[in-house]
């Protein structure tokens, strides 16, 4: 699983850090640190974090074994949005 956060869009609401603390961490009041290559075991928490983001700043991509990249919206297992 690969994660990208649009840090220009992120407003520091920290919803992602509350929902997936092993992947997203607030550094100070405004800076977000995250693991762009989070473990697949974190997928459910990352999906919840992405869906909870008020500004939809998180994009999550799933790479299947065939090398194709799949993306989806917040209603699916793979999510875009966050924090």
PEDAMO-V32670 format. One record per residue. N is the residue number from 1. SS is DSSP state (@ for helix, = for strand, . for the rest). OMEGA is omega in whole degrees, -180 to 180 (999 if undefined). BURIAL is # if it has 9 or more other ideal C-beta (glycine too) atoms within 8 Angstrom, else .. Layout:
N;SS;OMEGA;BURIAL
N;SS;OMEGA;BURIAL
This chain:
1;.;176;#
2;=;-178;.
3;=;173;#
4;=;177;.
5;=;175;#
6;.;-175;#
7;.;173;.
8;.;-180;.
9;.;-178;.
10;.;-179;#
11;.;176;.
12;.;179;#
13;.;174;.
14;.;177;#
15;@;179;#
16;@;-179;#
17;@;177;#
18;@;-174;.
19;@;180;#
20;.;-174;#
21;.;177;.
22;.;-178;.
23;.;-177;#
24;=;-180;#
25;=;175;.
26;=;177;#
27;=;-173;.
28;.;-177;.
29;.;-172;.
30;.;-174;.
31;=;179;.
32;=;172;#
33;=;180;.
34;=;177;#
35;.;-177;.
36;.;179;.
37;.;-177;.
38;.;179;#
39;.;-180;.
40;@;179;.
41;@;-180;.
42;@;-173;#
43;@;-177;#
44;@;180;.
45;@;179;#
46;@;178;#
47;@;177;#
48;@;180;#
49;@;180;#
50;@;180;#
51;@;-177;#
52;@;-177;#
53;.;-179;#
54;.;-178;.
55;.;177;#
56;.;-176;#
57;.;-176;#
58;=;175;#
59;=;179;#
60;=;178;#
61;=;174;#
62;=;178;#
63;=;180;#
64;.;-176;.
65;.;179;.
66;.;179;.
67;.;178;.
68;.;179;.
69;=;178;.
70;=;174;#
71;.;180;#
72;.;180;#
73;.;-174;.
74;.;-179;#
75;.;-179;.
76;.;-180;.
77;.;178;.
78;.;-167;#
79;.;167;#
80;=;-177;#
81;.;172;#
82;.;173;#
83;.;999;#
